[in-house]
Amino acid sequence: MRKSFYVCVAITALIVAAGFGTGCKTGEKMQAPKIPSITPENVTAIMVPDENNLWIIGNYGMMFHSSDGGKNWVSQNSGIKTLLTDGIFIDSKNGWVVGIDGTIIHTSDGGNTWVKQNSGTTKHLMNITFTDKDYGWAVGEFSTVVHTADGGKTWASQQPEADKIYNDVCFLDRQNGFIVGEAGVMFRTIDGGAHWVPIMPKAFELKDLEDEYERPRPSLFCVIFKDKINGWACGNFGAILRTTDGGISWDMLPSPNLLALYTICIKDGKGWCVGDKGTYNTSQDGGLTWKNEEETIKSKMWFRDVVFTTPEKGWIVGAGGTVMSTTDGGKTWEFHSGLSYDTKAFKFFDDILAKFEKMMSE
C-alpha cells in the first residue's frame, strides 16, 4: 500500500516537472499534449439543422453552439442547471430542448435566449420531435407523452401514466408516429397521437414467464424512418430492428455485438449506429447488414448520438465531453472534444511512467 502511494506521488511530481520544467538529467523539456475540449461534461445530443449551425447539450444544463460548422464553439445560457436529454432545431433559429423534471425550453433566435415552456408534467422527458414549427411531441418516464399544436405555447398529455420509460419518439408527418422504450415497448399512431396502438415485433414474442425471465425484451432507445415505409430501431443487447411496411411489422437484424446501441442514422444508402463502451457500427447497404468498427474510434466512452448531414459529413457525441466529426463517411473521426486512447496524451503518460521506472532503477 505504502509503495503504491509513493509511486503515485512520484508520478505526479514527474508530470508537474514535465509540464513546467526539464528532465532531471537530460535537460529535455516534455510538453504535455493539448487535449481538445469544448466541455468536460457528458454530451447527450447534437442538433445540426444545417452544415454551419450545430448545438450540443448535456449535464447541468450545458449548451454550446457553433455557427461555423464546428470549428469554434460558444457557450449558451440554457437557463437550466439540470440534465438536458434531447433537442431538435427545425431551422437555424427555432429549437426545443427537453430534460429531467418535465423541462422543455424553446428558442426563436438561434439560442441567444431560451424560454421555459409549461410541459404540464414533472416527469423526466427523454426525447422530443417536431414535424414543423407548430406540431411537436415529447416522451419520457412513466409513459409520458405530451403534445403541442402551437409551437409549445401549450402542451397536453396523450397517454395515461404507466410504469414504463419511453425513450424516443419519431413522427413522419403530423399524423403518423412511433414511440419506443423500456422492455421492448413500441407504439404506433396514425391520428397524431390521439390513439397509440402497441406493436409486438415477432422477435419479442415470448412463450411464458420463464421465457421472459431467460430472454428479456431489450429496451429500445431509438427509432428512425428514412421514408414512410422504411424504418429502424435499436437498443439493449445490440438489438437492431427494421421495418419495410411502415412499422406494422419489424424484423430483428443480425448484430455484430451485444452492447447497448443508443442511436442509429441512415443516409443515402449508408448507416451508422453508436452505443455503450465506444461501440461504433456501420452499414454499407442501407442498414441491411452491420459491421462493428472496433478500431476506427479508439474510445471506451459511451456514444449517445450520431448525426450525418450528408453521406460524408457526420458527428458523434457522448460521455466525457466527446464531440467528433468525420468528412469521409465515418472512415476516420476527428476529436473536437474528449480523449481517445490513441492520442498523444496516452503516449505522454507512458513516457512519464517510463522515465519514472528508469529513475527508480538507477
Residue frames as qw, qx, qy, qz and C-alpha x, y, z in Angstrom:
[[0.000, 0.886, 0.464, 0.000, 0.00, 0.00, 0.00],
 [0.296, -0.821, 0.093, 0.480, 2.80, 2.42, 1.01],
 [0.444, -0.152, 0.586, 0.660, 4.80, 1.60, -2.11],
 [0.247, 0.612, 0.652, 0.373, 1.79, 2.33, -4.33],
 [0.123, -0.936, -0.256, 0.208, 1.34, 5.65, -2.55],
 [0.359, -0.647, 0.321, 0.591, 4.93, 6.70, -3.20],
 [0.416, 0.178, 0.685, 0.572, 4.67, 5.59, -6.82],
 [0.128, 0.817, 0.537, 0.167, 1.61, 7.83, -7.28],
 [0.247, -0.897, -0.015, 0.366, 3.39, 10.75, -5.59],
 [0.454, -0.372, 0.506, 0.632, 6.46, 10.27, -7.77],
 [0.351, 0.415, 0.679, 0.494, 4.48, 10.05, -10.99],
 [0.001, 0.924, 0.381, -0.027, 2.53, 13.18, -10.04],
 [0.343, -0.769, 0.196, 0.502, 5.77, 15.01, -9.38],
 [0.452, -0.074, 0.631, 0.627, 7.14, 13.90, -12.72],
 [0.252, 0.687, 0.613, 0.299, 4.03, 15.11, -14.52],
 [0.135, -0.956, -0.142, 0.220, 4.34, 18.51, -12.86],
 [0.429, -0.561, 0.416, 0.573, 8.03, 18.63, -13.73],
 [0.453, 0.230, 0.686, 0.521, 7.31, 17.64, -17.30],
 [0.161, 0.834, 0.497, 0.176, 4.77, 20.38, -17.68],
 [0.129, -0.991, -0.034, 0.005, 6.79, 23.17, -16.06],
 [0.327, -0.782, 0.486, 0.211, 10.44, 22.23, -16.22],
 [0.527, 0.551, -0.621, -0.179, 13.05, 19.96, -17.71],
 [0.934, -0.093, -0.345, 0.009, 14.10, 16.36, -17.21],
 [0.674, -0.718, 0.122, 0.124, 16.35, 15.59, -14.23],
 [0.661, -0.373, 0.435, 0.484, 19.44, 14.57, -16.20],
 [0.554, 0.333, 0.536, 0.542, 18.93, 15.15, -19.90],
 [0.029, -0.371, -0.008, 0.928, 17.60, 18.67, -19.72],
 [0.053, -0.254, -0.750, -0.608, 14.91, 17.61, -22.15],
 [0.338, 0.111, 0.320, -0.878, 11.68, 19.53, -21.75],
 [0.046, 0.297, 0.937, 0.179, 8.50, 17.48, -22.01],
 [0.312, -0.009, -0.046, -0.949, 5.46, 19.36, -23.21],
 [0.383, 0.276, 0.812, -0.342, 2.13, 17.97, -22.08],
 [0.104, 0.268, 0.720, 0.631, -0.08, 17.41, -25.13],
 [0.330, 0.082, 0.116, -0.933, -3.03, 19.70, -25.72],
 [0.134, 0.313, 0.940, -0.011, -6.26, 17.74, -25.31],
 [0.166, -0.289, -0.372, -0.866, -9.13, 19.29, -27.29],
 [0.103, -0.413, -0.802, 0.419, -12.03, 20.30, -25.07],
 [0.198, -0.501, -0.335, -0.773, -15.33, 22.06, -25.59],
 [0.613, -0.524, 0.173, -0.565, -16.73, 20.76, -22.30],
 [0.048, 0.294, -0.930, 0.213, -15.79, 18.05, -19.78],
 [0.589, 0.069, 0.512, -0.622, -19.46, 17.21, -19.22],
 [0.405, 0.202, 0.877, 0.161, -21.30, 14.28, -20.77],
 [0.296, 0.252, -0.296, -0.873, -22.90, 15.28, -24.07],
 [0.494, 0.230, 0.788, -0.288, -26.34, 13.73, -24.62],
 [0.559, 0.652, 0.510, 0.042, -27.36, 15.14, -28.01],
 [0.226, -0.296, 0.328, 0.868, -26.19, 17.11, -31.02],
 [0.438, 0.727, 0.476, -0.232, -28.54, 19.15, -33.20],
 [0.306, -0.256, 0.498, 0.770, -27.48, 20.00, -36.74],
 [0.491, 0.672, 0.413, -0.369, -30.17, 21.86, -38.74],
 [0.627, 0.772, -0.102, 0.023, -27.60, 22.76, -41.42],
 [0.849, 0.189, -0.213, 0.446, -23.88, 22.34, -42.07],
 [0.215, 0.573, -0.265, 0.745, -22.95, 25.60, -40.34],
 [0.442, -0.512, 0.270, -0.685, -25.10, 25.60, -37.20],
 [0.655, -0.081, -0.744, 0.101, -24.63, 22.97, -34.50],
 [0.460, -0.619, 0.278, -0.573, -25.74, 22.69, -30.87],
 [0.559, 0.004, -0.805, 0.198, -24.67, 20.25, -28.16],
 [0.541, -0.587, 0.114, -0.592, -26.36, 19.73, -24.79],
 [0.653, 0.047, -0.728, 0.204, -25.80, 17.62, -21.70],
 [0.540, -0.425, -0.598, 0.413, -25.19, 17.58, -17.96],
 [0.281, -0.523, -0.317, 0.740, -26.06, 20.55, -15.72],
 [0.309, 0.858, 0.296, -0.284, -27.89, 22.44, -18.47],
 [0.369, -0.437, 0.476, 0.668, -24.71, 22.61, -20.56],
 [0.611, 0.692, 0.384, 0.004, -25.23, 24.02, -24.06],
 [0.299, -0.487, 0.393, 0.721, -22.75, 25.08, -26.77],
 [0.614, 0.720, 0.280, -0.162, -23.36, 26.47, -30.26],
 [0.437, -0.266, 0.494, 0.703, -21.17, 26.59, -33.36],
 [0.476, 0.755, 0.196, -0.407, -22.01, 28.81, -36.32],
 [0.275, 0.729, -0.541, -0.317, -19.04, 27.77, -38.47],
 [0.846, 0.230, -0.444, -0.182, -19.51, 24.05, -38.89],
 [0.908, -0.386, -0.127, 0.098, -17.90, 23.05, -35.60],
 [0.586, 0.449, -0.280, 0.614, -14.63, 24.97, -35.84],
 [0.054, 0.242, -0.453, 0.857, -15.47, 27.23, -32.92],
 [0.419, -0.526, -0.736, -0.079, -17.96, 26.76, -30.07],
 [0.089, -0.377, 0.244, -0.889, -19.64, 29.33, -27.81],
 [0.097, -0.277, -0.868, 0.401, -21.45, 28.57, -24.56],
 [0.310, -0.431, -0.334, -0.779, -25.13, 29.49, -24.48],
 [0.194, -0.092, 0.665, -0.715, -27.18, 30.03, -21.34],
 [0.308, -0.280, -0.843, -0.341, -29.97, 27.46, -21.32],
 [0.434, -0.449, 0.138, -0.769, -31.31, 28.76, -18.02],
 [0.930, -0.237, -0.186, -0.212, -31.31, 25.16, -16.76],
 [0.156, -0.693, 0.668, -0.222, -28.99, 23.67, -14.13],
 [0.737, -0.123, 0.641, -0.173, -30.00, 20.02, -14.51],
 [0.429, -0.078, 0.801, 0.411, -29.64, 17.31, -17.15],
 [0.552, 0.521, -0.124, -0.639, -30.76, 18.11, -20.71],
 [0.687, -0.042, 0.725, 0.024, -31.51, 14.92, -22.61],
 [0.472, 0.335, 0.674, 0.459, -32.53, 15.75, -26.19],
 [0.134, 0.658, 0.098, -0.735, -33.38, 18.55, -28.58],
 [0.531, 0.442, 0.608, 0.391, -34.39, 19.49, -32.09],
 [0.042, 0.539, -0.100, -0.835, -33.92, 22.53, -34.35],
 [0.620, 0.566, 0.543, 0.000, -36.23, 22.81, -37.34],
 [0.500, 0.770, 0.014, 0.397, -34.05, 25.62, -38.73],
 [0.536, 0.241, -0.364, 0.723, -31.15, 27.79, -37.55],
 [0.173, -0.425, 0.188, -0.868, -33.42, 29.90, -35.32],
 [0.723, -0.312, 0.041, -0.615, -36.16, 27.70, -33.89],
 [0.498, 0.182, -0.835, 0.149, -35.35, 24.89, -31.47],
 [0.733, -0.523, 0.027, -0.434, -36.64, 22.95, -28.47],
 [0.353, 0.342, -0.811, 0.318, -34.75, 21.05, -25.77],
 [0.777, -0.482, -0.206, -0.349, -36.06, 18.68, -23.08],
 [0.252, 0.420, -0.743, 0.457, -34.67, 17.40, -19.81],
 [0.333, -0.266, -0.853, 0.301, -35.45, 15.99, -16.41],
 [0.000, 0.430, 0.548, -0.717, -38.29, 17.27, -14.21],
 [0.365, 0.725, 0.582, -0.051, -40.52, 17.95, -17.22],
 [0.167, -0.630, 0.184, 0.736, -38.16, 20.55, -18.67],
 [0.559, 0.553, 0.475, 0.394, -38.96, 21.99, -22.11],
 [0.152, -0.692, 0.044, 0.705, -37.19, 25.12, -23.30],
 [0.579, 0.649, 0.437, 0.230, -37.59, 26.95, -26.62],
 [0.253, -0.509, 0.186, 0.801, -35.57, 29.45, -28.64],
 [0.545, 0.740, 0.393, 0.019, -36.66, 31.50, -31.63],
 [0.170, 0.957, -0.230, -0.052, -33.39, 33.41, -32.04],
 [0.713, 0.480, -0.473, 0.192, -30.78, 30.71, -32.52],
 [0.776, -0.262, -0.457, 0.345, -30.19, 30.08, -28.84],
 [0.174, 0.444, -0.243, 0.844, -29.41, 33.64, -27.77],
 [0.419, -0.229, 0.441, -0.760, -32.37, 33.39, -25.43],
 [0.330, -0.137, -0.928, -0.110, -34.21, 30.34, -24.13],
 [0.500, -0.266, 0.147, -0.811, -37.73, 30.41, -22.69],
 [0.113, -0.005, 0.965, -0.235, -39.10, 27.68, -20.45],
 [0.525, -0.150, -0.448, -0.708, -42.39, 26.20, -21.62],
 [0.576, -0.200, 0.556, -0.565, -45.02, 24.60, -19.40],
 [0.270, 0.168, -0.904, -0.285, -44.91, 20.91, -20.29],
 [0.738, -0.279, -0.112, -0.604, -47.70, 20.03, -17.87],
 [0.948, -0.172, -0.264, 0.056, -45.57, 17.32, -16.25],
 [0.302, -0.825, 0.472, -0.082, -42.76, 16.95, -13.74],
 [0.942, -0.030, 0.311, 0.121, -41.71, 13.57, -15.15],
 [0.342, -0.514, 0.533, 0.578, -38.30, 13.25, -16.79],
 [0.699, 0.659, 0.067, -0.270, -38.51, 13.82, -20.54],
 [0.716, -0.254, 0.527, 0.381, -36.15, 11.77, -22.71],
 [0.361, 0.096, 0.618, 0.692, -36.84, 12.85, -26.29],
 [0.293, 0.679, 0.278, -0.613, -38.61, 15.48, -28.38],
 [0.361, 0.145, 0.660, 0.642, -39.55, 15.84, -32.04],
 [0.324, 0.615, 0.189, -0.693, -41.33, 18.40, -34.23],
 [0.599, 0.408, 0.611, 0.318, -42.72, 17.95, -37.74],
 [0.238, 0.672, 0.221, 0.665, -42.91, 21.73, -38.27],
 [0.111, 0.340, -0.349, 0.866, -42.90, 24.91, -36.17],
 [0.572, -0.347, 0.054, -0.741, -46.26, 24.06, -34.58],
 [0.934, -0.168, -0.154, -0.275, -46.63, 20.28, -34.12],
 [0.245, 0.535, -0.748, 0.308, -44.41, 18.55, -31.58],
 [0.886, -0.355, -0.242, -0.172, -44.26, 15.62, -29.16],
 [0.061, 0.598, -0.702, 0.382, -42.10, 14.78, -26.14],
 [0.883, -0.223, -0.380, -0.161, -41.85, 11.47, -24.27],
 [0.038, 0.593, -0.649, 0.475, -40.35, 10.23, -21.03],
 [0.092, 0.057, -0.932, 0.347, -40.69, 8.20, -17.86],
 [0.306, 0.310, 0.723, -0.537, -43.97, 6.76, -16.57],
 [0.360, 0.465, 0.747, 0.312, -45.28, 6.50, -20.16],
 [0.038, 0.722, 0.169, -0.670, -45.33, 10.28, -20.51],
 [0.375, 0.344, 0.555, 0.658, -46.39, 11.64, -23.89],
 [0.058, 0.727, 0.289, -0.620, -47.09, 15.36, -24.28],
 [0.441, 0.432, 0.563, 0.549, -48.14, 17.10, -27.49],
 [0.013, 0.609, 0.123, -0.783, -48.33, 20.66, -28.76],
 [0.479, 0.580, 0.571, 0.330, -50.07, 22.11, -31.80],
 [0.081, 0.982, 0.121, 0.121, -48.96, 25.70, -31.23],
 [0.482, 0.648, -0.371, 0.459, -45.16, 25.54, -31.05],
 [0.544, -0.071, -0.643, 0.534, -45.10, 24.73, -27.36],
 [0.225, -0.410, 0.131, -0.874, -47.23, 27.55, -26.03],
 [0.747, -0.253, 0.323, -0.523, -49.43, 24.80, -24.63],
 [0.269, 0.260, -0.925, -0.067, -48.68, 21.12, -24.07],
 [0.780, -0.175, 0.142, -0.583, -51.24, 18.38, -23.37],
 [0.396, -0.283, 0.872, -0.057, -50.89, 14.77, -22.25],
 [0.649, 0.249, -0.462, -0.550, -51.72, 12.00, -24.76],
 [0.645, 0.027, -0.763, 0.034, -51.19, 8.92, -22.57],
 [0.701, -0.666, -0.030, -0.255, -52.29, 7.81, -19.10],
 [0.126, -0.715, 0.660, -0.194, -49.48, 7.26, -16.61],
 [0.992, -0.038, -0.107, -0.058, -47.96, 3.76, -16.53],
 [0.601, -0.665, 0.400, 0.192, -44.75, 2.21, -15.25],
 [0.808, 0.284, 0.298, 0.421, -42.73, 2.33, -18.47],
 [0.211, -0.661, 0.209, 0.689, -40.00, 4.63, -19.78],
 [0.661, 0.693, 0.268, 0.104, -40.46, 5.96, -23.31],
 [0.590, -0.419, 0.244, 0.645, -37.01, 6.73, -24.75],
 [0.142, -0.183, 0.478, 0.847, -37.68, 8.02, -28.25],
 [0.466, 0.639, 0.510, -0.337, -40.45, 9.42, -30.44],
 [0.201, -0.161, 0.588, 0.767, -40.45, 9.79, -34.23],
 [0.491, 0.626, 0.445, -0.411, -43.14, 11.35, -36.46],
 [0.481, 0.185, 0.603, 0.610, -43.18, 11.06, -40.25],
 [0.063, -0.457, -0.319, -0.828, -45.82, 13.80, -40.53],
 [0.336, -0.329, 0.294, -0.832, -48.50, 15.31, -38.29],
 [0.844, -0.148, -0.064, -0.512, -50.46, 12.04, -38.14],
 [0.955, 0.074, -0.284, 0.043, -48.05, 9.09, -38.29],
 [0.047, -0.759, 0.544, -0.355, -45.66, 8.46, -35.43],
 [0.848, -0.056, -0.513, 0.116, -43.84, 5.87, -33.31],
 [0.388, -0.756, 0.402, -0.340, -42.64, 5.52, -29.73],
 [0.811, 0.088, -0.553, 0.170, -40.06, 3.05, -28.37],
 [0.314, -0.730, 0.362, -0.488, -38.91, 2.41, -24.85],
 [0.317, -0.444, 0.778, -0.312, -38.27, 0.17, -21.89],
 [0.518, -0.009, 0.843, -0.146, -38.51, -3.63, -22.23],
 [0.232, 0.142, 0.811, 0.518, -39.19, -3.59, -25.97],
 [0.247, 0.677, 0.506, -0.475, -42.11, -1.16, -25.77],
 [0.139, -0.017, 0.529, 0.837, -43.22, 0.03, -29.20],
 [0.306, 0.633, 0.575, -0.419, -46.31, 2.06, -30.15],
 [0.213, 0.171, 0.550, 0.789, -47.72, 3.41, -33.40],
 [0.236, 0.618, 0.451, -0.599, -50.23, 6.20, -34.08],
 [0.301, 0.319, 0.614, 0.657, -51.99, 7.20, -37.31],
 [0.094, -0.833, -0.457, -0.296, -54.02, 10.06, -35.82],
 [0.124, 0.736, -0.206, 0.633, -51.41, 12.40, -34.38],
 [0.205, 0.190, -0.751, 0.598, -51.21, 10.63, -31.04],
 [0.612, -0.263, 0.055, -0.744, -54.90, 10.65, -30.16],
 [0.959, -0.157, 0.140, -0.187, -54.61, 6.86, -30.07],
 [0.067, 0.645, -0.760, -0.042, -51.46, 4.78, -29.63],
 [0.965, 0.041, -0.091, -0.244, -51.51, 1.11, -30.69],
 [0.534, -0.581, 0.606, 0.103, -48.91, -1.32, -29.25],
 [0.729, 0.514, -0.421, -0.163, -46.68, -3.23, -31.69],
 [0.753, -0.444, 0.485, 0.002, -45.04, -6.54, -30.87],
 [0.374, 0.612, -0.649, -0.254, -42.11, -7.48, -33.14],
 [0.933, 0.013, -0.316, -0.172, -42.04, -11.20, -33.79],
 [0.573, 0.315, -0.598, 0.463, -38.59, -11.50, -32.19],
 [0.149, -0.343, 0.495, -0.784, -40.04, -10.10, -28.94],
 [0.799, -0.240, -0.224, -0.504, -42.83, -12.66, -28.65],
 [0.043, -0.389, 0.846, -0.362, -42.31, -14.84, -25.56],
 [0.488, -0.167, -0.830, -0.211, -43.82, -18.22, -24.69],
 [0.615, -0.643, -0.455, -0.020, -44.33, -17.74, -20.96],
 [0.346, -0.923, 0.136, -0.095, -42.98, -16.04, -17.83],
 [0.801, -0.359, 0.335, 0.343, -39.99, -18.37, -17.72],
 [0.639, 0.448, 0.312, 0.542, -39.10, -17.41, -21.28],
 [0.027, 0.936, 0.074, 0.343, -39.44, -13.75, -20.36],
 [0.602, -0.760, 0.221, 0.104, -37.08, -14.25, -17.42],
 [0.770, -0.166, 0.424, 0.447, -34.45, -16.05, -19.50],
 [0.414, 0.265, 0.461, 0.739, -34.82, -13.89, -22.62],
 [0.014, 0.717, 0.387, -0.579, -35.99, -10.40, -21.57],
 [0.459, 0.777, 0.329, 0.278, -37.07, -8.00, -24.28],
 [0.514, -0.019, -0.047, 0.856, -34.39, -5.38, -24.95],
 [0.019, 0.809, 0.270, -0.522, -35.15, -1.79, -24.10],
 [0.535, 0.538, 0.368, 0.538, -35.23, 0.33, -27.25],
 [0.325, -0.570, -0.117, 0.746, -33.55, 3.74, -27.29],
 [0.079, 0.447, -0.320, -0.832, -34.03, 5.00, -30.84],
 [0.550, 0.469, 0.688, 0.067, -36.50, 4.76, -33.74],
 [0.038, 0.527, -0.291, -0.798, -35.99, 6.43, -37.14],
 [0.673, 0.520, 0.526, 0.015, -37.57, 6.40, -40.60],
 [0.292, -0.241, 0.426, 0.822, -35.93, 7.39, -43.87],
 [0.309, -0.104, -0.467, -0.822, -39.33, 7.45, -45.61],
 [0.654, -0.209, 0.122, -0.717, -42.88, 6.33, -44.89],
 [0.954, -0.019, -0.206, -0.219, -42.17, 2.59, -45.15],
 [0.780, 0.215, -0.435, 0.394, -38.51, 2.00, -44.19],
 [0.361, -0.817, 0.211, -0.397, -37.54, 2.36, -40.55],
 [0.636, 0.183, -0.650, 0.374, -35.07, 1.15, -37.91],
 [0.572, -0.754, 0.083, -0.312, -34.88, 0.83, -34.14],
 [0.603, 0.312, -0.626, 0.382, -32.02, -0.08, -31.81],
 [0.597, -0.687, 0.088, -0.405, -31.47, -0.85, -28.15],
 [0.528, -0.577, 0.605, -0.148, -30.02, -3.13, -25.49],
 [0.771, -0.086, 0.625, 0.093, -28.14, -6.36, -26.23],
 [0.197, -0.265, 0.629, 0.704, -27.08, -4.99, -29.64],
 [0.426, 0.536, 0.720, -0.109, -30.68, -5.05, -30.87],
 [0.101, 0.308, -0.350, -0.879, -31.27, -3.66, -34.37],
 [0.453, 0.459, 0.749, -0.149, -34.74, -3.93, -35.89],
 [0.022, 0.177, -0.456, -0.872, -36.00, -3.00, -39.35],
 [0.486, 0.519, 0.616, -0.338, -39.41, -2.44, -40.92],
 [0.126, -0.061, 0.600, 0.787, -40.27, -2.25, -44.63],
 [0.109, -0.535, -0.755, -0.363, -44.03, -1.85, -44.27],
 [0.165, -0.647, -0.071, -0.741, -44.35, 1.43, -42.41],
 [0.124, -0.366, 0.649, -0.656, -43.86, -0.04, -38.95],
 [0.835, -0.166, -0.118, -0.511, -46.62, -2.63, -38.98],
 [0.977, -0.172, -0.027, 0.122, -44.08, -5.45, -38.60],
 [0.039, -0.869, 0.492, -0.044, -40.45, -5.45, -37.50],
 [0.955, 0.118, -0.228, 0.146, -37.62, -7.94, -38.09],
 [0.561, -0.746, 0.293, 0.208, -34.55, -8.37, -35.92],
 [0.621, 0.703, -0.339, 0.070, -31.31, -7.95, -37.88],
 [0.873, -0.103, -0.231, 0.416, -28.06, -9.80, -37.07],
 [0.176, -0.971, 0.129, -0.101, -25.98, -7.59, -34.76],
 [0.641, 0.496, -0.473, 0.346, -22.17, -7.50, -34.62],
 [0.221, 0.204, -0.691, 0.657, -22.11, -7.16, -30.81],
 [0.414, -0.551, -0.725, -0.010, -24.26, -7.35, -27.68],
 [0.241, -0.226, -0.335, 0.882, -23.64, -3.90, -26.23],
 [0.179, 0.749, 0.513, -0.380, -26.37, -1.30, -25.87],
 [0.314, 0.268, 0.432, 0.802, -26.99, 0.75, -29.01],
 [0.022, -0.549, -0.441, 0.710, -28.36, 4.25, -28.38],
 [0.368, 0.713, 0.026, -0.596, -28.76, 5.94, -31.76],
 [0.607, 0.169, 0.665, 0.400, -28.97, 4.87, -35.38],
 [0.224, 0.710, -0.097, -0.661, -28.65, 7.01, -38.52],
 [0.645, 0.290, 0.631, 0.319, -29.35, 6.11, -42.17],
 [0.159, 0.799, -0.085, -0.573, -28.30, 8.41, -45.01],
 [0.541, 0.673, -0.354, -0.359, -28.25, 7.76, -48.76],
 [0.892, 0.242, -0.379, -0.048, -27.52, 4.05, -48.63],
 [0.436, 0.306, -0.666, 0.523, -25.19, 4.15, -45.62],
 [0.649, -0.660, -0.279, -0.255, -25.79, 3.59, -41.92],
 [0.276, 0.400, -0.604, 0.632, -24.14, 4.37, -38.58],
 [0.711, -0.575, -0.328, -0.239, -25.04, 3.19, -35.10],
 [0.233, 0.491, -0.577, 0.610, -23.39, 4.11, -31.78],
 [0.753, -0.520, -0.319, -0.248, -23.65, 2.91, -28.21],
 [0.683, -0.713, 0.156, -0.023, -22.04, 1.75, -25.00],
 [0.710, -0.456, 0.398, 0.360, -18.27, 1.46, -24.40],
 [0.035, -0.581, 0.491, 0.648, -17.31, 3.18, -27.65],
 [0.562, 0.283, 0.768, 0.123, -19.48, 0.94, -29.84],
 [0.268, 0.600, -0.236, -0.716, -19.49, 2.11, -33.46],
 [0.588, 0.221, 0.766, 0.138, -21.29, 0.05, -36.12],
 [0.217, 0.472, -0.317, -0.793, -21.58, 0.85, -39.82],
 [0.673, 0.376, 0.636, -0.042, -23.65, -0.36, -42.75],
 [0.088, -0.355, 0.516, 0.775, -22.72, -0.05, -46.40],
 [0.053, -0.236, -0.844, -0.478, -26.01, -1.40, -47.76],
 [0.343, -0.405, -0.217, -0.819, -28.57, 1.00, -46.34],
 [0.474, -0.351, 0.487, -0.644, -28.99, -0.67, -42.97],
 [0.898, 0.037, -0.319, -0.300, -29.46, -4.29, -44.09],
 [0.886, -0.114, -0.304, 0.331, -26.22, -5.61, -42.60],
 [0.242, -0.938, 0.171, -0.181, -23.98, -4.13, -39.90],
 [0.785, 0.209, -0.365, 0.455, -20.28, -4.31, -39.04],
 [0.540, -0.813, -0.077, 0.204, -18.59, -3.37, -35.78],
 [0.504, 0.709, -0.209, 0.448, -15.77, -0.88, -36.50],
 [0.750, -0.584, -0.215, 0.224, -13.88, -1.67, -33.31],
 [0.641, -0.249, 0.059, 0.724, -10.59, 0.04, -34.20],
 [0.271, 0.666, 0.322, 0.616, -11.94, 3.08, -36.06],
 [0.233, -0.784, 0.103, -0.567, -12.66, 5.18, -32.95],
 [0.594, 0.033, -0.678, 0.431, -10.34, 4.27, -30.11],
 [0.271, -0.370, 0.321, -0.829, -12.52, 5.16, -27.14],
 [0.272, -0.243, -0.920, 0.142, -14.34, 3.28, -24.38],
 [0.217, 0.180, 0.330, -0.901, -16.69, 6.17, -23.61],
 [0.374, 0.519, 0.767, -0.056, -20.37, 5.69, -24.38],
 [0.021, 0.009, 0.398, 0.917, -21.56, 7.45, -27.52],
 [0.272, 0.428, 0.663, -0.550, -25.09, 8.83, -27.24],
 [0.500, 0.742, 0.254, -0.369, -25.88, 10.49, -30.57],
 [0.431, -0.120, 0.598, 0.665, -24.82, 10.28, -34.22],
 [0.418, 0.781, 0.276, -0.373, -25.95, 12.66, -36.98],
 [0.476, -0.011, 0.530, 0.702, -24.99, 12.89, -40.64],
 [0.283, 0.671, 0.106, -0.677, -25.85, 15.97, -42.72],
 [0.617, 0.553, -0.426, -0.364, -24.51, 14.34, -45.91],
 [0.988, 0.006, -0.151, 0.020, -23.22, 10.81, -46.61],
 [0.658, 0.368, -0.348, 0.557, -19.73, 12.16, -45.90],
 [0.032, 0.448, -0.369, 0.814, -20.16, 14.69, -43.07],
 [0.681, -0.495, -0.505, -0.191, -21.23, 13.48, -39.64],
 [0.123, -0.591, 0.481, -0.636, -20.96, 13.97, -35.88],
 [0.710, -0.306, -0.629, 0.072, -20.83, 11.73, -32.80],
 [0.175, -0.624, 0.367, -0.668, -21.18, 12.92, -29.19],
 [0.796, -0.272, -0.541, -0.013, -21.03, 11.14, -25.85],
 [0.697, -0.671, -0.180, 0.177, -19.52, 10.79, -22.39],
 [0.638, -0.421, 0.080, 0.640, -16.66, 12.87, -21.03],
 [0.103, 0.775, -0.089, -0.617, -17.32, 15.77, -23.38],
 [0.486, -0.005, 0.730, 0.480, -16.85, 13.63, -26.50],
 [0.491, 0.756, 0.136, -0.412, -17.53, 15.55, -29.73],
 [0.469, -0.220, 0.679, 0.520, -16.19, 14.10, -33.01],
 [0.568, 0.650, 0.017, -0.505, -16.65, 14.79, -36.70],
 [0.622, -0.014, 0.672, 0.401, -15.98, 12.97, -39.97],
 [0.364, 0.656, -0.171, -0.639, -15.68, 14.21, -43.54],
 [0.243, 0.351, -0.825, -0.370, -15.14, 10.83, -45.19],
 [0.735, -0.132, -0.457, -0.483, -18.34, 8.99, -44.33],
 [0.784, -0.527, 0.187, -0.270, -17.15, 7.73, -40.98],
 [0.874, 0.256, -0.316, 0.266, -13.91, 6.04, -42.05],
 [0.493, 0.050, -0.410, 0.766, -11.94, 8.40, -39.81],
 [0.311, -0.857, -0.395, -0.114, -13.00, 10.71, -36.97],
 [0.316, 0.427, -0.288, 0.797, -11.51, 13.91, -35.56],
 [0.420, -0.585, -0.589, 0.366, -11.90, 14.69, -31.85],
 [0.034, 0.702, 0.061, 0.709, -13.06, 18.27, -31.23],
 [0.424, -0.567, 0.402, -0.581, -13.53, 17.45, -27.55],
 [0.946, -0.215, 0.151, -0.189, -12.75, 14.42, -25.42],
 [0.179, -0.657, 0.727, 0.088, -9.98, 11.86, -25.41],
 [0.921, 0.243, -0.254, -0.165, -9.10, 8.84, -27.50],
 [0.777, -0.504, 0.346, 0.151, -6.73, 6.19, -26.15],
 [0.790, 0.310, 0.256, 0.462, -4.84, 6.52, -29.45],
 [0.138, 0.966, 0.012, 0.220, -3.83, 10.14, -28.82],
 [0.456, 0.525, -0.444, 0.565, -0.53, 11.70, -27.86],
 [0.472, -0.633, 0.273, -0.549, -1.89, 12.17, -24.33],
 [0.964, -0.240, 0.074, -0.089, -1.64, 8.46, -23.65],
 [0.797, 0.354, -0.206, 0.444, 1.85, 8.31, -25.14],
 [0.016, 0.731, -0.301, 0.612, 2.81, 11.26, -22.95],
 [0.682, -0.544, 0.304, -0.383, 1.82, 9.45, -19.76],
 [0.988, 0.057, -0.033, 0.139, 3.51, 6.27, -20.99],
 [0.536, 0.570, -0.282, 0.556, 6.70, 8.31, -21.42],
 [0.326, -0.699, 0.315, -0.554, 6.27, 9.76, -17.94],
 [0.917, -0.321, 0.165, -0.171, 5.94, 6.26, -16.48],
 [0.888, 0.295, -0.137, 0.326, 8.98, 5.05, -18.42],
 [0.231, 0.684, -0.343, 0.602, 11.08, 7.95, -17.08],
 [0.598, -0.599, 0.292, -0.446, 9.91, 7.18, -13.55],
 [0.993, -0.102, 0.060, 0.012, 10.81, 3.50, -13.87],
 [0.700, 0.479, -0.231, 0.476, 14.24, 4.41, -15.25],
 [0.086, -0.725, 0.331, -0.598, 14.82, 6.87, -12.41],
 [0.785, -0.470, 0.232, -0.331, 13.88, 4.29, -9.80],
 [0.984, 0.082, -0.017, 0.157, 16.24, 1.70, -11.30],
 [0.509, 0.632, -0.284, 0.511, 19.26, 3.99, -11.25]]
